[in-house]
Amino acid sequence: MDLAFFKDAGERALKTFAQSLLSVLAVQGVTITSVNWAVALSVAATATLISVLTSVASYSAHGTASLVRREPHHGRHEANEEDSSVPPEEDVDA
């Protein structure tokens, strides 16, 4: 596992923690002073652990923290002139 994996997995884990914590707060419908923090943090920690384990499993399958294989991005896509899915330009002067 390389540095890129740990960055990706860490980012995913942090996002998962934040999203699950906010979800618990929203579902409970409570104010910040009446939150059962033990429950909220426990749920967020469990979701984060699942995220990290998923990243590790993904690494063994694809070599990254993602289950989705991404092709390298080489800039903006330009349509092929012979591509039939692109409509021809209309003559606006006619």
Contacts in CASP RR format, 6 or more apart in sequence:
PFRMAT RR
TARGET T0000
AUTHOR 0000-0000-0000
METHOD contacts of the structure
MODEL  1
MDLAFFKDAGERALKTFAQSLLSVLAVQGVTITSVNWAVALSVAATATLI
SVLTSVASYSAHGTASLVRREPHHGRHEANEEDSSVPPEEDVDA
1 59 0 8 1.000
4 64 0 8 1.000
5 55 0 8 1.000
5 59 0 8 1.000
5 63 0 8 1.000
5 64 0 8 1.000
5 65 0 8 1.000
8 55 0 8 1.000
8 64 0 8 1.000
8 65 0 8 1.000
8 66 0 8 1.000
9 51 0 8 1.000
9 52 0 8 1.000
9 55 0 8 1.000
9 56 0 8 1.000
9 59 0 8 1.000
9 65 0 8 1.000
10 52 0 8 1.000
10 55 0 8 1.000
10 65 0 8 1.000
12 51 0 8 1.000
12 55 0 8 1.000
12 65 0 8 1.000
13 48 0 8 1.000
13 51 0 8 1.000
13 52 0 8 1.000
13 55 0 8 1.000
16 47 0 8 1.000
16 48 0 8 1.000
16 50 0 8 1.000
16 51 0 8 1.000
17 44 0 8 1.000
17 45 0 8 1.000
17 47 0 8 1.000
17 48 0 8 1.000
17 51 0 8 1.000
18 44 0 8 1.000
19 47 0 8 1.000
20 43 0 8 1.000
20 44 0 8 1.000
20 47 0 8 1.000
20 48 0 8 1.000
21 40 0 8 1.000
21 41 0 8 1.000
21 43 0 8 1.000
21 44 0 8 1.000
24 39 0 8 1.000
24 40 0 8 1.000
24 43 0 8 1.000
24 44 0 8 1.000
25 35 0 8 1.000
25 40 0 8 1.000
28 35 0 8 1.000
28 36 0 8 1.000
28 40 0 8 1.000
30 36 0 8 1.000
54 67 0 8 1.000
55 65 0 8 1.000
55 66 0 8 1.000
58 64 0 8 1.000
58 65 0 8 1.000
58 66 0 8 1.000
58 67 0 8 1.000
59 65 0 8 1.000
61 67 0 8 1.000
62 69 0 8 1.000
64 70 0 8 1.000
79 86 0 8 1.000
80 86 0 8 1.000
END
